[in-house]
Every structure is written in C-alpha cells, then in structure tokens.
Amino acid sequence: MRDWQQIAVESHYLTAVGVKEALEAGDIHETLRGIDELIDAMRRSEQRAVRSQFVRLMTHTSSGTHNRRTARQAGLPPLTMPGRRFGIRV
C-alpha cells in the first residue's frame, strides 16, 4: 500500500509513474486510489494557480496610475471602482 496522498503532494509525475506501475501489476484498487489522489492534487494545484493569477490581475488593475495611463493611451475614460466615485468605502 502506497501513501498516494503524500506522493501526489510531492510530485504529479511520480504519482503518474506509481499509478502506471500499479496498473501493470494488475492492482486495480491501488491504481484507482492513485488516480483519485492525483486528480485531487491537480485540482488543488489549479485552484492555487487561478487564485494567484486573480490576485495579480486585481492588484494590477486596481493600480490607479496604471488605469489612467492605459485609458489615456486607448483614448478611453479612466476606470474607477464603483464605490470610489461616490465616496463609498468598500
């Protein structure tokens, strides 16, 4: 019995290799456990990546200087946060 959770946290590649080995050995239950852990680890990894990119995007777009400069270059009015225009703190 392998510690699929630990292997999946450490390396998606090593998890896939372990799943292949379990499959070649004919151990369907271990194979399925390994695949389930790999799927879960990849889901968490994707969530972290999306969250990180979202934070970077929001940090970038909420920069007032960047918005004014970008809007000016494009010939558009500057972007504002909905509450800022009316003095509402969000």
Buried (B, 14 or more C-beta within 10 A) or exposed (E): EBEBBEBBBEEBEEBBEBBEBBBEEEBEEBBBBBBBBBEBBEEEEEEEEEEEEEEEEEEEEEEEEBBBEBBEEEEEEEEEEEEEEEEEEE
